[in-house]
Amino acid sequence: MKLAINFVPANEDWESAAAYVVEAERLGIDMVWTVETWGYDAATPLAYLAAKTTRMQLGTGIMQIGTRTPAMTAMTAMGGFCITPRNGAPGFT
């Protein structure tokens, strides 16, 4: 069984939310997911968490595709893959 958590910085406290994710990784959680909410995209937190974690898989639960061109969506996915190859190729993990 794989376990996952959400990354949702409450009151814009990114350090506490990141510490929660790092501790979850230490305890054996397998994945962390982000979503788009008011004022935040889903991809930027993944880059932040990639720098803080070592083995967790990273993913987006909800990403507003209608606001991005297909090329921009592909570039975002490939950029994420390049900085976190532990996740495998986008769409194939």
Secondary structure, DSSP 8 states (H G I E B T S, - for coil): ---EEE---GGG-HHHHHHHHHHHHHTT--EEEEE-BTTB-SHHHHHHHHHH-SS-EEEEEE--GGGS-HHHHHHHHHHHHHH-GGG-STT--
